[in-house]
Amino acid sequence: MPIVRIELLQGRTPKVKNELIARVTDAVVTTLGVDPDQVRVLLYELPPEHWAVGGQTKATQKAAFAQQQHEVVE
């Protein structure tokens, strides 16, 4: 029973997540030759405050980007 774990930032619609699950399942079925009902796909959604890149959370990066955009407009 293949298990695929995907970690992603919160904010995507149920439609997008369902499409992701379907496509990942199809890829596993095709690649490993298993039945779709054997495939498990686990989505772990994290808030931007819990996801960091380069020592800064995504929330901090988003706020900094918004501030830069605001300064450019002024």
C-alpha positions in Angstrom: 0.0 0.0 0.0 1.8 3.1 -1.2 1.4 6.2 1.0 2.2 9.6 -0.4 2.6 12.5 2.1 2.4 16.0 0.7 3.1 19.1 2.8 1.8 22.4 1.5 0.8 25.9 2.6 -2.8 26.4 3.5 -5.1 28.3 1.2 -5.9 26.1 -1.8 -9.5 25.3 -2.6 -11.0 21.8 -2.1 -11.2 21.5 -5.9 -7.5 22.1 -6.4 -6.6 19.6 -3.6 -9.0 17.0 -5.0 -7.3 17.4 -8.4 -3.9 17.0 -6.8 -5.0 13.8 -5.0 -6.4 12.4 -8.2 -3.3 13.1 -10.3 -0.9 11.8 -7.6 -3.0 8.6 -7.3 -2.9 8.2 -11.1 0.9 8.6 -11.2 1.4 6.0 -8.4 -1.0 3.6 -10.1 0.8 4.0 -13.4 4.3 3.9 -12.0 4.0 1.1 -9.4 1.3 -1.0 -11.1 -1.1 -1.0 -8.1 -4.8 -0.6 -7.9 -6.1 2.9 -7.1 -7.8 1.7 -3.9 -4.4 0.7 -2.6 -3.0 4.3 -2.8 -3.1 6.6 0.2 -2.5 10.3 -0.3 -2.1 12.4 2.9 -2.2 16.2 2.7 -0.7 18.2 5.5 -1.6 21.9 5.3 0.5 24.3 7.2 -0.2 27.9 8.1 2.3 30.4 6.7 3.5 31.1 10.2 4.8 27.5 10.4 6.6 27.3 7.1 10.0 29.0 6.8 12.5 29.5 4.0 15.8 31.2 4.5 15.1 31.8 8.2 11.9 33.7 7.6 8.3 32.4 7.8 6.2 32.6 4.6 3.9 35.0 6.6 6.9 37.3 7.2 8.0 37.2 3.6 4.5 37.9 2.4 4.2 40.9 4.7 7.6 42.2 3.6 6.6 41.8 -0.1 3.3 43.6 0.5 5.2 46.5 2.2 7.6 46.7 -0.7 4.7 46.9 -3.2 3.0 49.6 -1.1 6.3 51.7 -1.1 6.6 51.3 -4.9 3.1 52.6 -5.4 3.6 55.7 -3.2 
